Amino acid sequence: MPAFFFFFIASCYSDFRLRRHDILHLIPFALTLIFGLTLSKSAAFAPATDVFFSGTAAAAALSHIIYYAYMIAIVVTLWRFRQQFRVHHSGARSELLAWLTQLAAVSLFAHSLVFVRDAVRLTTSSDLVLVLQLIGALLALGITSWIALKSLLQPGLFRDVDRRLLQLAPRQSPIPNSDLKRIVDLVKAEKPYLDPNLNLAELAHQVAMTPREVSELLNGALGTHFFDFVNGYRVEHAKTLLLATPKRSITQVLFESGFNSKSSFNTAFKKYVGQTPSMYRANTAA
């Protein structure tokens, strides 16, 4: 489970490196190993039935506790990654996040079979246990193959957000206001926000700055992050289209304004305007 957990972190963050304190994750493994050896020794001095029902159940319970504890950590990691992704990508969907979520869900399903197997082992015949064992082994093989194929066919999928962009320590000298003007002028003239896949790195490349500098500048000078900065321009563009082309549908307007879903469009529009796009068009036209 520590390896599985670190796989999720390394997939989400390109700057991930193992550190010395990460060796603490070996403690659950060591405890399980010691516990298993203790049970093995006790088998020589206790009735077989007692060892089976008490020792096996206790060992299985410990393994399940460790598994679900790490799965909780994985879910928290994915949730944080989703929040950070939204800050640095202007509404684009993270294919990595979608895949990792599917992987976590499949893992939970597979382990649930293991949990049922361990429960059944104590109460019924070994035939059902053997079937569940076989299904679990096939699922484990499938998950391993799935990860390997994803790595081979979509290597870029594993490098989505760099945590270093989020750790914005104060600069020794402020970024010149001319840099902010350069960003605003480019956004107004080139309208890169119309691209639904625009991200922080791409905008930084267009203004010949680093992603860190752009992110820090938007946060420090404007008090906003990249996601809100871009959506603000998209909403203004949508407002113009809604009034200039009354026969154009809301769906057409949102896609032509750089949004990629109706929900994100309505949320952003209501945040900046205070009403839905339909209400805005009706009230302003009237």
DRENPA-3360 file (N, C-alpha, C; in nm, 2 decimals, always signed):
BEGIN
1 = MPAFFFFF = +0.08/-0.12/+0.00/+0.00/+0.00/+0.00/+0.08/+0.13/+0.00 ~ +0.20/+0.13/+0.07/+0.28/+0.25/+0.06/+0.32/+0.28/-0.08 ~ +0.36/+0.17/-0.16/+0.40/+0.19/-0.30/+0.29/+0.24/-0.38 ~ +0.17/+0.18/-0.36/+0.05/+0.22/-0.43/+0.01/+0.37/-0.40 ~ +0.03/+0.41/-0.28/+0.00/+0.55/-0.23/+0.10/+0.64/-0.30 ~ +0.23/+0.61/-0.30/+0.33/+0.69/-0.36/+0.31/+0.70/-0.51 ~ +0.26/+0.59/-0.57/+0.23/+0.59/-0.72/+0.13/+0.70/-0.75 ~ +0.03/+0.72/-0.67/-0.07/+0.83/-0.69/-0.01/+0.96/-0.68;
9 = IASCYSDF = +0.08/+0.98/-0.58/+0.14/+1.11/-0.56/+0.23/+1.14/-0.67 ~ +0.32/+1.05/-0.71/+0.41/+1.07/-0.82/+0.34/+1.09/-0.95 ~ +0.22/+1.04/-0.97/+0.15/+1.06/-1.09/+0.09/+1.20/-1.10 ~ +0.05/+1.25/-0.98/-0.01/+1.38/-0.98/+0.09/+1.50/-0.98 ~ +0.21/+1.47/-0.92/+0.31/+1.58/-0.91/+0.44/+1.55/-0.97 ~ +0.48/+1.62/-1.06/+0.61/+1.59/-1.14/+0.73/+1.62/-1.05 ~ +0.72/+1.69/-0.94/+0.84/+1.72/-0.86/+0.85/+1.62/-0.74 ~ +0.77/+1.51/-0.74/+0.77/+1.42/-0.63/+0.91/+1.35/-0.62;
17 = RLRRHDIL = +0.96/+1.34/-0.50/+1.08/+1.27/-0.47/+1.07/+1.20/-0.33 ~ +1.11/+1.08/-0.32/+1.11/+1.02/-0.19/+1.21/+1.09/-0.09 ~ +1.17/+1.10/+0.03/+1.25/+1.17/+0.13/+1.28/+1.07/+0.25 ~ +1.36/+1.11/+0.33/+1.41/+1.02/+0.44/+1.29/+0.98/+0.53 ~ +1.20/+1.08/+0.56/+1.09/+1.04/+0.65/+0.99/+0.95/+0.59 ~ +1.00/+0.93/+0.46/+0.90/+0.84/+0.39/+0.93/+0.69/+0.43 ~ +1.05/+0.67/+0.49/+1.08/+0.53/+0.54/+0.98/+0.49/+0.65 ~ +0.92/+0.58/+0.71/+0.82/+0.55/+0.82/+0.70/+0.47/+0.76;
25 = HLIPFALT = +0.68/+0.48/+0.63/+0.57/+0.40/+0.57/+0.60/+0.25/+0.58 ~ +0.72/+0.21/+0.61/+0.75/+0.07/+0.62/+0.71/+0.01/+0.76 ~ +0.67/+0.10/+0.85/+0.63/+0.05/+0.98/+0.51/-0.04/+0.97 ~ +0.40/-0.01/+0.90/+0.29/-0.10/+0.89/+0.33/-0.24/+0.83 ~ +0.42/-0.24/+0.74/+0.47/-0.36/+0.68/+0.55/-0.44/+0.79 ~ +0.63/-0.37/+0.87/+0.71/-0.44/+0.97/+0.62/-0.50/+1.08 ~ +0.51/-0.42/+1.12/+0.42/-0.47/+1.22/+0.35/-0.59/+1.17 ~ +0.30/-0.59/+1.04/+0.23/-0.70/+0.99/+0.32/-0.83/+0.98;
33 = LIFGLTLS = +0.45/-0.81/+0.95/+0.55/-0.92/+0.94/+0.57/-0.98/+1.08 ~ +0.59/-0.89/+1.18/+0.61/-0.94/+1.31/+0.49/-1.01/+1.37 ~ +0.37/-0.95/+1.34/+0.25/-1.01/+1.38/+0.23/-1.15/+1.32 ~ +0.26/-1.16/+1.19/+0.25/-1.29/+1.12/+0.34/-1.40/+1.18 ~ +0.47/-1.36/+1.21/+0.56/-1.45/+1.27/+0.52/-1.49/+1.41 ~ +0.46/-1.40/+1.48/+0.41/-1.43/+1.62/+0.30/-1.54/+1.61 ~ +0.21/-1.52/+1.51/+0.10/-1.62/+1.49/+0.16/-1.75/+1.45 ~ +0.26/-1.75/+1.37/+0.32/-1.88/+1.33/+0.37/-1.96/+1.44;
41 = KSAAFAPA = +0.44/-1.89/+1.54/+0.50/-1.95/+1.65/+0.39/-2.00/+1.75 ~ +0.28/-1.93/+1.76/+0.17/-1.97/+1.85/+0.10/-2.09/+1.80 ~ +0.11/-2.12/+1.67/+0.04/-2.24/+1.61/+0.09/-2.37/+1.67 ~ +0.21/-2.37/+1.72/+0.27/-2.49/+1.77/+0.22/-2.52/+1.91 ~ +0.16/-2.42/+1.98/+0.12/-2.43/+2.12/-0.03/-2.42/+2.14 ~ -0.10/-2.40/+2.03/-0.25/-2.38/+2.05/-0.32/-2.48/+1.95 ~ -0.45/-2.51/+1.99/-0.53/-2.59/+1.90/-0.54/-2.53/+1.76 ~ -0.54/-2.61/+1.66/-0.54/-2.56/+1.52/-0.67/-2.47/+1.50;
49 = TDVFFSGT = -0.78/-2.51/+1.55/-0.90/-2.44/+1.53/-0.89/-2.30/+1.59 ~ -0.84/-2.29/+1.71/-0.82/-2.16/+1.78/-0.73/-2.07/+1.70 ~ -0.62/-2.12/+1.65/-0.53/-2.04/+1.57/-0.60/-1.99/+1.44 ~ -0.67/-2.08/+1.38/-0.74/-2.04/+1.26/-0.84/-1.93/+1.28 ~ -0.92/-1.94/+1.38/-1.03/-1.84/+1.39/-0.98/-1.71/+1.46 ~ -0.88/-1.72/+1.55/-0.83/-1.60/+1.61/-0.72/-1.54/+1.54 ~ -0.62/-1.62/+1.51/-0.50/-1.57/+1.44/-0.52/-1.52/+1.30 ~ -0.59/-1.60/+1.22/-0.62/-1.56/+1.08/-0.71/-1.44/+1.08;
57 = AAAAALSH = -0.81/-1.44/+1.16/-0.90/-1.32/+1.16/-0.83/-1.20/+1.20 ~ -0.74/-1.21/+1.30/-0.67/-1.09/+1.34/-0.57/-1.04/+1.24 ~ -0.50/-1.13/+1.17/-0.41/-1.09/+1.06/-0.48/-1.03/+0.95 ~ -0.60/-1.09/+0.91/-0.68/-1.03/+0.80/-0.73/-0.89/+0.84 ~ -0.77/-0.88/+0.96/-0.83/-0.75/+1.01/-0.72/-0.64/+1.00 ~ -0.60/-0.67/+1.04/-0.49/-0.58/+1.04/-0.46/-0.54/+0.89 ~ -0.46/-0.63/+0.80/-0.43/-0.60/+0.66/-0.54/-0.51/+0.60 ~ -0.66/-0.53/+0.64/-0.77/-0.45/+0.59/-0.76/-0.31/+0.65;
65 = IIYYAYMI = -0.73/-0.30/+0.77/-0.71/-0.16/+0.83/-0.60/-0.08/+0.76 ~ -0.49/-0.15/+0.73/-0.38/-0.08/+0.66/-0.43/-0.04/+0.53 ~ -0.50/-0.13/+0.45/-0.54/-0.10/+0.32/-0.63/+0.03/+0.32 ~ -0.74/+0.02/+0.40/-0.84/+0.13/+0.40/-0.78/+0.26/+0.45 ~ -0.68/+0.25/+0.54/-0.62/+0.38/+0.59/-0.54/+0.44/+0.47 ~ -0.47/+0.37/+0.39/-0.40/+0.42/+0.27/-0.50/+0.47/+0.17 ~ -0.61/+0.40/+0.15/-0.71/+0.44/+0.05/-0.77/+0.58/+0.09 ~ -0.79/+0.60/+0.22/-0.83/+0.73/+0.26/-0.73/+0.84/+0.22;
73 = AIVVTLWR = -0.60/+0.81/+0.25/-0.50/+0.90/+0.21/-0.50/+0.93/+0.06 ~ -0.52/+0.82/-0.02/-0.53/+0.84/-0.17/-0.64/+0.92/-0.21 ~ -0.76/+0.90/-0.15/-0.88/+0.99/-0.18/-0.85/+1.13/-0.15 ~ -0.79/+1.16/-0.03/-0.75/+1.30/+0.01/-0.65/+1.36/-0.10 ~ -0.56/+1.28/-0.14/-0.46/+1.32/-0.24/-0.53/+1.36/-0.37 ~ -0.62/+1.28/-0.41/-0.69/+1.31/-0.54/-0.78/+1.43/-0.52 ~ -0.84/+1.45/-0.41/-0.93/+1.57/-0.38/-0.84/+1.70/-0.39 ~ -0.72/+1.69/-0.32/-0.63/+1.81/-0.32/-0.58/+1.84/-0.46;
81 = FRQQFRVH = -0.55/+1.73/-0.53/-0.50/+1.75/-0.67/-0.61/+1.82/-0.76 ~ -0.73/+1.78/-0.74/-0.84/+1.84/-0.81/-0.85/+1.99/-0.78 ~ -0.84/+2.02/-0.66/-0.85/+2.17/-0.62/-0.73/+2.24/-0.68 ~ -0.61/+2.19/-0.68/-0.49/+2.25/-0.73/-0.50/+2.26/-0.88 ~ -0.55/+2.16/-0.94/-0.56/+2.15/-1.09/-0.65/+2.27/-1.14 ~ -0.76/+2.29/-1.07/-0.85/+2.40/-1.11/-0.79/+2.53/-1.10 ~ -0.69/+2.55/-1.01/-0.63/+2.68/-0.99/-0.54/+2.71/-1.11 ~ -0.47/+2.60/-1.16/-0.37/+2.62/-1.27/-0.42/+2.59/-1.41;
89 = HSGARSEL = -0.54/+2.53/-1.42/-0.59/+2.50/-1.55/-0.73/+2.56/-1.56 ~ -0.76/+2.64/-1.66/-0.88/+2.72/-1.67/-1.00/+2.63/-1.71 ~ -1.04/+2.55/-1.63/-1.16/+2.47/-1.65/-1.14/+2.35/-1.73 ~ -1.02/+2.31/-1.78/-1.00/+2.19/-1.85/-1.02/+2.07/-1.77 ~ -1.06/+1.96/-1.83/-1.08/+1.83/-1.76/-0.94/+1.76/-1.75 ~ -0.91/+1.71/-1.63/-0.79/+1.64/-1.61/-0.81/+1.49/-1.64 ~ -0.75/+1.45/-1.75/-0.76/+1.31/-1.79/-0.69/+1.22/-1.68 ~ -0.58/+1.27/-1.63/-0.51/+1.20/-1.52/-0.59/+1.18/-1.40;
97 = LAWLTQLA = -0.66/+1.28/-1.36/-0.75/+1.27/-1.24/-0.86/+1.17/-1.27 ~ -0.92/+1.17/-1.39/-1.02/+1.08/-1.42/-0.97/+0.94/-1.41 ~ -0.85/+0.91/-1.47/-0.80/+0.78/-1.47/-0.76/+0.73/-1.33 ~ -0.70/+0.82/-1.25/-0.66/+0.78/-1.12/-0.78/+0.75/-1.03 ~ -0.89/+0.82/-1.05/-1.01/+0.80/-0.98/-1.07/+0.66/-1.01 ~ -1.07/+0.63/-1.14/-1.11/+0.50/-1.19/-1.02/+0.39/-1.12 ~ -0.89/+0.41/-1.12/-0.80/+0.31/-1.07/-0.83/+0.29/-0.92 ~ -0.85/+0.40/-0.85/-0.88/+0.38/-0.70/-1.01/+0.31/-0.68;
105 = AVSLFAHS = -1.11/+0.34/-0.77/-1.24/+0.27/-0.75/-1.23/+0.12/-0.78 ~ -1.15/+0.08/-0.89/-1.13/-0.06/-0.92/-1.06/-0.13/-0.81 ~ -0.96/-0.06/-0.75/-0.88/-0.12/-0.64/-0.97/-0.14/-0.52 ~ -1.06/-0.05/-0.49/-1.16/-0.07/-0.38/-1.25/-0.19/-0.40 ~ -1.29/-0.20/-0.53/-1.38/-0.31/-0.56/-1.31/-0.44/-0.55 ~ -1.18/-0.45/-0.60/-1.11/-0.57/-0.59/-1.08/-0.61/-0.44 ~ -1.05/-0.51/-0.36/-1.02/-0.54/-0.22/-1.15/-0.58/-0.14 ~ -1.26/-0.53/-0.19/-1.38/-0.57/-0.13/-1.41/-0.72/-0.14;
113 = LVFVRDAV = -1.36/-0.77/-0.26/-1.37/-0.92/-0.28/-1.28/-0.99/-0.18 ~ -1.16/-0.93/-0.16/-1.07/-0.99/-0.06/-1.14/-0.99/+0.08 ~ -1.20/-0.88/+0.11/-1.27/-0.87/+0.24/-1.38/-0.97/+0.25 ~ -1.46/-0.99/+0.15/-1.56/-1.09/+0.15/-1.50/-1.23/+0.16 ~ -1.39/-1.25/+0.09/-1.33/-1.38/+0.09/-1.28/-1.42/+0.23 ~ -1.22/-1.32/+0.30/-1.18/-1.35/+0.44/-1.29/-1.37/+0.53 ~ -1.41/-1.30/+0.51/-1.52/-1.32/+0.59/-1.58/-1.46/+0.57 ~ -1.59/-1.50/+0.44/-1.65/-1.63/+0.40/-1.56/-1.74/+0.45;
121 = RLTTSSDL = -1.43/-1.72/+0.45/-1.34/-1.83/+0.49/-1.37/-1.88/+0.63 ~ -1.42/-1.79/+0.71/-1.44/-1.83/+0.85/-1.58/-1.89/+0.87 ~ -1.66/-1.89/+0.77/-1.80/-1.93/+0.79/-1.85/-2.04/+0.70 ~ -1.78/-2.07/+0.59/-1.83/-2.16/+0.50/-1.72/-2.25/+0.43 ~ -1.76/-2.32/+0.33/-1.66/-2.41/+0.27/-1.56/-2.34/+0.19 ~ -1.45/-2.41/+0.15/-1.34/-2.35/+0.08/-1.37/-2.33/-0.07 ~ -1.48/-2.38/-0.13/-1.51/-2.37/-0.27/-1.53/-2.22/-0.31 ~ -1.62/-2.15/-0.23/-1.64/-2.01/-0.26/-1.52/-1.93/-0.24;
129 = VLVLQLIG = -1.44/-1.96/-0.14/-1.31/-1.89/-0.11/-1.22/-1.90/-0.23 ~ -1.21/-2.02/-0.29/-1.13/-2.04/-0.41/-1.17/-1.96/-0.53 ~ -1.30/-1.95/-0.55/-1.35/-1.87/-0.66/-1.32/-1.72/-0.64 ~ -1.34/-1.67/-0.51/-1.31/-1.53/-0.48/-1.16/-1.51/-0.50 ~ -1.08/-1.60/-0.45/-0.94/-1.59/-0.46/-0.90/-1.57/-0.61 ~ -0.96/-1.65/-0.70/-0.92/-1.65/-0.84/-0.97/-1.52/-0.90 ~ -1.09/-1.47/-0.87/-1.13/-1.34/-0.92/-1.04/-1.23/-0.88 ~ -1.00/-1.23/-0.75/-0.91/-1.13/-0.69/-0.78/-1.13/-0.76;
137 = ALLALGIT = -0.73/-1.25/-0.79/-0.60/-1.26/-0.86/-0.61/-1.20/-1.00 ~ -0.72/-1.23/-1.07/-0.73/-1.18/-1.21/-0.75/-1.03/-1.21 ~ -0.82/-0.98/-1.11/-0.83/-0.83/-1.10/-0.70/-0.77/-1.07 ~ -0.62/-0.83/-0.98/-0.49/-0.77/-0.95/-0.40/-0.77/-1.08 ~ -0.41/-0.88/-1.16/-0.33/-0.88/-1.28/-0.38/-0.78/-1.38 ~ -0.51/-0.76/-1.39/-0.57/-0.66/-1.48/-0.53/-0.52/-1.44 ~ -0.53/-0.49/-1.31/-0.49/-0.35/-1.26/-0.34/-0.33/-1.30 ~ -0.26/-0.43/-1.27/-0.11/-0.41/-1.30/-0.09/-0.39/-1.45;
145 = SWIALKSL = -0.16/-0.47/-1.53/-0.15/-0.45/-1.68/-0.20/-0.31/-1.72 ~ -0.31/-0.27/-1.66/-0.37/-0.14/-1.69/-0.27/-0.03/-1.67 ~ -0.20/-0.03/-1.55/-0.11/+0.07/-1.52/+0.01/+0.07/-1.62 ~ +0.06/-0.05/-1.65/+0.17/-0.06/-1.74/+0.14/-0.01/-1.88 ~ +0.02/-0.04/-1.93/-0.02/+0.01/-2.06/-0.04/+0.16/-2.06 ~ -0.10/+0.21/-1.96/-0.11/+0.36/-1.95/+0.02/+0.43/-1.95 ~ +0.12/+0.37/-1.88/+0.25/+0.43/-1.88/+0.32/+0.43/-2.01 ~ +0.30/+0.32/-2.09/+0.36/+0.30/-2.22/+0.29/+0.39/-2.33;
153 = LQPGLFRD = +0.16/+0.39/-2.33/+0.08/+0.45/-2.43/+0.06/+0.60/-2.41 ~ +0.05/+0.64/-2.28/+0.03/+0.78/-2.25/+0.12/+0.83/-2.14 ~ +0.25/+0.84/-2.17/+0.35/+0.88/-2.06/+0.33/+1.02/-2.02 ~ +0.28/+1.11/-2.10/+0.25/+1.24/-2.06/+0.14/+1.26/-1.96 ~ +0.06/+1.15/-1.95/-0.05/+1.15/-1.86/-0.01/+1.17/-1.71 ~ +0.12/+1.13/-1.68/+0.17/+1.12/-1.54/+0.24/+1.25/-1.50 ~ +0.23/+1.35/-1.58/+0.30/+1.48/-1.54/+0.20/+1.59/-1.55 ~ +0.11/+1.61/-1.46/+0.00/+1.71/-1.48/+0.02/+1.84/-1.40;
161 = VDRRLLQL = +0.04/+1.84/-1.27/+0.06/+1.96/-1.20/+0.19/+1.95/-1.12 ~ +0.26/+2.06/-1.12/+0.39/+2.06/-1.05/+0.36/+2.14/-0.92 ~ +0.39/+2.07/-0.81/+0.36/+2.14/-0.68/+0.45/+2.26/-0.66 ~ +0.56/+2.27/-0.73/+0.64/+2.39/-0.71/+0.57/+2.52/-0.75 ~ +0.47/+2.50/-0.84/+0.40/+2.62/-0.88/+0.31/+2.67/-0.77 ~ +0.28/+2.58/-0.67/+0.19/+2.62/-0.56/+0.26/+2.68/-0.44 ~ +0.39/+2.66/-0.44/+0.47/+2.70/-0.32/+0.54/+2.83/-0.35 ~ +0.46/+2.94/-0.35/+0.50/+3.07/-0.39/+0.56/+3.15/-0.28;
169 = APRQSPIP = +0.69/+3.13/-0.25/+0.76/+3.21/-0.15/+0.77/+3.35/-0.19 ~ +0.77/+3.44/-0.10/+0.79/+3.59/-0.13/+0.92/+3.61/-0.21 ~ +0.91/+3.69/-0.31/+1.03/+3.73/-0.39/+1.10/+3.84/-0.32 ~ +1.24/+3.84/-0.35/+1.32/+3.95/-0.29/+1.29/+4.08/-0.35 ~ +1.25/+4.08/-0.48/+1.21/+4.21/-0.55/+1.08/+4.19/-0.62 ~ +0.99/+4.29/-0.62/+0.86/+4.27/-0.68/+0.87/+4.26/-0.83 ~ +0.77/+4.19/-0.89/+0.77/+4.18/-1.03/+0.72/+4.32/-1.09 ~ +0.79/+4.37/-1.19/+0.75/+4.50/-1.25/+0.61/+4.50/-1.30;
177 = NSDLKRIV = +0.54/+4.62/-1.28/+0.41/+4.63/-1.33/+0.40/+4.62/-1.48 ~ +0.51/+4.64/-1.55/+0.51/+4.62/-1.69/+0.48/+4.48/-1.73 ~ +0.52/+4.38/-1.64/+0.49/+4.24/-1.67/+0.34/+4.21/-1.66 ~ +0.28/+4.27/-1.57/+0.13/+4.26/-1.56/+0.06/+4.32/-1.68 ~ +0.11/+4.43/-1.72/+0.05/+4.50/-1.84/+0.07/+4.41/-1.96 ~ +0.19/+4.34/-1.97/+0.22/+4.26/-2.08/+0.12/+4.14/-2.09 ~ +0.09/+4.09/-1.97/-0.01/+3.98/-1.96/-0.15/+4.02/-2.01 ~ -0.19/+4.13/-1.95/-0.32/+4.19/-1.98/-0.34/+4.22/-2.12;
185 = DLVKAEKP = -0.24/+4.29/-2.18/-0.24/+4.33/-2.32/-0.25/+4.21/-2.41 ~ -0.17/+4.11/-2.38/-0.18/+3.98/-2.46/-0.31/+3.92/-2.45 ~ -0.37/+3.91/-2.33/-0.50/+3.84/-2.32/-0.61/+3.92/-2.39 ~ -0.60/+4.05/-2.39/-0.70/+4.13/-2.46/-0.69/+4.12/-2.61 ~ -0.56/+4.12/-2.65/-0.54/+4.12/-2.80/-0.55/+3.99/-2.86 ~ -0.49/+3.89/-2.80/-0.48/+3.75/-2.86/-0.60/+3.66/-2.82 ~ -0.67/+3.70/-2.71/-0.78/+3.62/-2.66/-0.75/+3.47/-2.64 ~ -0.64/+3.44/-2.57/-0.61/+3.30/-2.55/-0.71/+3.22/-2.46;
193 = YLDPNLNL = -0.79/+3.30/-2.39/-0.89/+3.24/-2.30/-1.00/+3.17/-2.38 ~ -1.01/+3.19/-2.51/-1.11/+3.12/-2.59/-1.08/+2.98/-2.61 ~ -0.95/+2.94/-2.58/-0.91/+2.80/-2.59/-0.95/+2.73/-2.46 ~ -1.04/+2.64/-2.46/-1.08/+2.57/-2.33/-0.97/+2.49/-2.26 ~ -0.87/+2.46/-2.33/-0.75/+2.38/-2.28/-0.64/+2.47/-2.23 ~ -0.66/+2.60/-2.23/-0.55/+2.69/-2.18/-0.52/+2.66/-2.04 ~ -0.39/+2.66/-2.01/-0.34/+2.64/-1.88/-0.23/+2.74/-1.84 ~ -0.19/+2.74/-1.72/-0.09/+2.84/-1.67/+0.04/+2.83/-1.75;
201 = AELAHQVA = +0.09/+2.71/-1.77/+0.21/+2.70/-1.84/+0.21/+2.76/-1.99 ~ +0.09/+2.74/-2.05/+0.08/+2.79/-2.19/+0.07/+2.94/-2.19 ~ +0.00/+3.00/-2.10/-0.01/+3.15/-2.09/+0.13/+3.20/-2.06 ~ +0.20/+3.14/-1.97/+0.33/+3.19/-1.93/+0.43/+3.18/-2.05 ~ +0.42/+3.08/-2.13/+0.50/+3.07/-2.25/+0.47/+3.18/-2.35 ~ +0.34/+3.22/-2.36/+0.30/+3.32/-2.45/+0.35/+3.46/-2.41 ~ +0.37/+3.48/-2.28/+0.42/+3.61/-2.24/+0.57/+3.61/-2.20 ~ +0.63/+3.50/-2.23/+0.78/+3.48/-2.21/+0.81/+3.50/-2.06;
209 = MTPREVSE = +0.73/+3.43/-1.97/+0.76/+3.43/-1.83/+0.75/+3.29/-1.78 ~ +0.79/+3.26/-1.66/+0.78/+3.13/-1.60/+0.64/+3.12/-1.54 ~ +0.58/+3.00/-1.53/+0.45/+2.98/-1.47/+0.45/+3.03/-1.33 ~ +0.56/+3.02/-1.26/+0.57/+3.07/-1.12/+0.55/+3.22/-1.12 ~ +0.62/+3.29/-1.21/+0.61/+3.43/-1.21/+0.47/+3.48/-1.24 ~ +0.40/+3.41/-1.34/+0.27/+3.45/-1.38/+0.17/+3.43/-1.26 ~ +0.18/+3.31/-1.20/+0.10/+3.28/-1.08/+0.11/+3.37/-0.97 ~ +0.24/+3.41/-0.94/+0.27/+3.50/-0.83/+0.22/+3.64/-0.86;
217 = LLNGALGT = +0.23/+3.68/-0.99/+0.19/+3.81/-1.03/+0.04/+3.83/-1.02 ~ -0.04/+3.73/-1.06/-0.18/+3.73/-1.05/-0.23/+3.73/-0.91 ~ -0.16/+3.65/-0.83/-0.20/+3.65/-0.69/-0.17/+3.77/-0.61 ~ -0.05/+3.83/-0.64/+0.00/+3.94/-0.57/-0.06/+4.07/-0.62 ~ -0.06/+4.09/-0.75/-0.11/+4.22/-0.80/-0.26/+4.23/-0.82 ~ -0.32/+4.12/-0.85/-0.47/+4.12/-0.88/-0.55/+4.05/-0.77 ~ -0.48/+3.98/-0.68/-0.55/+3.91/-0.57/-0.64/+3.79/-0.62 ~ -0.60/+3.73/-0.73/-0.68/+3.62/-0.79/-0.58/+3.52/-0.84;
225 = HFFDFVNG = -0.64/+3.40/-0.87/-0.55/+3.29/-0.93/-0.59/+3.28/-1.08 ~ -0.51/+3.20/-1.14/-0.52/+3.18/-1.29/-0.66/+3.15/-1.34 ~ -0.72/+3.05/-1.27/-0.85/+3.00/-1.30/-0.96/+3.12/-1.31 ~ -0.96/+3.20/-1.20/-1.06/+3.31/-1.20/-1.02/+3.42/-1.30 ~ -0.89/+3.44/-1.31/-0.84/+3.55/-1.41/-0.89/+3.52/-1.55 ~ -0.87/+3.39/-1.59/-0.91/+3.36/-1.73/-1.07/+3.36/-1.74 ~ -1.14/+3.30/-1.64/-1.28/+3.29/-1.65/-1.35/+3.43/-1.65 ~ -1.28/+3.53/-1.59/-1.33/+3.66/-1.59/-1.34/+3.72/-1.74;
233 = YRVEHAKT = -1.24/+3.69/-1.81/-1.24/+3.74/-1.95/-1.34/+3.65/-2.03 ~ -1.36/+3.53/-2.00/-1.45/+3.44/-2.07/-1.60/+3.49/-2.05 ~ -1.62/+3.53/-1.93/-1.76/+3.58/-1.89/-1.79/+3.71/-1.97 ~ -1.69/+3.80/-1.97/-1.71/+3.92/-2.05/-1.74/+3.90/-2.19 ~ -1.66/+3.80/-2.25/-1.68/+3.76/-2.39/-1.82/+3.71/-2.41 ~ -1.87/+3.62/-2.32/-2.00/+3.56/-2.32/-2.11/+3.67/-2.31 ~ -2.09/+3.77/-2.23/-2.19/+3.87/-2.21/-2.21/+3.95/-2.35 ~ -2.10/+3.97/-2.42/-2.11/+4.04/-2.55/-2.18/+3.95/-2.65;
241 = LLLATPKR = -2.15/+3.82/-2.65/-2.22/+3.74/-2.74/-2.37/+3.72/-2.71 ~ -2.40/+3.71/-2.58/-2.54/+3.70/-2.55/-2.63/+3.81/-2.60 ~ -2.57/+3.93/-2.59/-2.65/+4.05/-2.63/-2.64/+4.08/-2.78 ~ -2.52/+4.05/-2.84/-2.50/+4.08/-2.98/-2.57/+3.98/-3.07 ~ -2.58/+3.86/-3.03/-2.64/+3.75/-3.11/-2.76/+3.68/-3.03 ~ -2.87/+3.75/-3.02/-2.98/+3.69/-2.94/-3.03/+3.56/-2.99 ~ -3.01/+3.52/-3.11/-3.06/+3.39/-3.16/-2.96/+3.28/-3.14 ~ -2.84/+3.31/-3.09/-2.75/+3.21/-3.06/-2.78/+3.14/-2.93;
249 = SITQVLFE = -2.77/+3.01/-2.93/-2.81/+2.94/-2.80/-2.71/+2.96/-2.69 ~ -2.75/+2.93/-2.57/-2.66/+2.94/-2.46/-2.54/+2.84/-2.47 ~ -2.57/+2.73/-2.53/-2.47/+2.63/-2.55/-2.36/+2.68/-2.65 ~ -2.41/+2.74/-2.76/-2.31/+2.79/-2.85/-2.22/+2.90/-2.79 ~ -2.29/+2.98/-2.71/-2.22/+3.10/-2.65/-2.11/+3.04/-2.55 ~ -2.14/+2.94/-2.47/-2.04/+2.90/-2.37/-1.92/+2.83/-2.44 ~ -1.94/+2.76/-2.55/-1.83/+2.70/-2.62/-1.75/+2.80/-2.69 ~ -1.81/+2.90/-2.75/-1.74/+3.01/-2.82/-1.67/+3.10/-2.73;
257 = SGFNSKSS = -1.70/+3.09/-2.60/-1.64/+3.18/-2.50/-1.52/+3.11/-2.43 ~ -1.50/+2.98/-2.46/-1.39/+2.91/-2.40/-1.42/+2.81/-2.29 ~ -1.55/+2.81/-2.25/-1.59/+2.71/-2.15/-1.61/+2.57/-2.22 ~ -1.60/+2.47/-2.14/-1.62/+2.33/-2.19/-1.73/+2.26/-2.13 ~ -1.81/+2.32/-2.05/-1.93/+2.26/-2.00/-2.03/+2.36/-1.95 ~ -2.16/+2.33/-1.95/-2.26/+2.42/-1.91/-2.26/+2.45/-1.76 ~ -2.22/+2.35/-1.69/-2.22/+2.37/-1.54/-2.11/+2.47/-1.50 ~ -1.99/+2.46/-1.56/-1.88/+2.55/-1.53/-1.91/+2.69/-1.58;
265 = FNTAFKKY = -1.98/+2.70/-1.70/-2.02/+2.83/-1.75/-2.12/+2.90/-1.66 ~ -2.22/+2.83/-1.62/-2.32/+2.89/-1.53/-2.27/+2.93/-1.40 ~ -2.18/+2.85/-1.34/-2.11/+2.88/-1.22/-2.03/+3.01/-1.22 ~ -1.95/+3.01/-1.33/-1.86/+3.13/-1.35/-1.94/+3.25/-1.38 ~ -2.04/+3.24/-1.46/-2.12/+3.36/-1.50/-2.20/+3.41/-1.38 ~ -2.26/+3.33/-1.30/-2.33/+3.37/-1.18/-2.24/+3.43/-1.08 ~ -2.11/+3.38/-1.07/-2.02/+3.44/-0.98/-1.98/+3.58/-1.01 ~ -1.96/+3.61/-1.14/-1.92/+3.74/-1.19/-2.04/+3.84/-1.21;
273 = VGQTPSMY = -2.15/+3.79/-1.26/-2.26/+3.87/-1.30/-2.37/+3.88/-1.19 ~ -2.38/+3.77/-1.12/-2.49/+3.76/-1.02/-2.62/+3.70/-1.06 ~ -2.62/+3.66/-1.19/-2.74/+3.59/-1.24/-2.70/+3.49/-1.35 ~ -2.79/+3.41/-1.39/-2.76/+3.31/-1.49/-2.75/+3.37/-1.63 ~ -2.68/+3.31/-1.72/-2.68/+3.37/-1.86/-2.81/+3.40/-1.92 ~ -2.91/+3.31/-1.90/-3.04/+3.33/-1.95/-3.11/+3.45/-1.89 ~ -3.10/+3.46/-1.76/-3.16/+3.58/-1.69/-3.09/+3.71/-1.74 ~ -2.96/+3.70/-1.75/-2.89/+3.82/-1.80/-2.93/+3.87/-1.94;
281 = RANTAA = -2.95/+3.77/-2.03/-2.99/+3.80/-2.16/-3.13/+3.86/-2.16 ~ -3.22/+3.80/-2.08/-3.36/+3.84/-2.08/-3.37/+3.98/-2.01 ~ -3.31/+4.00/-1.90/-3.32/+4.13/-1.83/-3.25/+4.24/-1.90 ~ -3.14/+4.22/-1.97/-3.07/+4.32/-2.04/-3.14/+4.36/-2.17 ~ -3.18/+4.26/-2.24/-3.26/+4.29/-2.36/-3.38/+4.36/-2.34 ~ -3.45/+4.33/-2.22/-3.58/+4.40/-2.19/-3.55/+4.55/-2.15;
% end
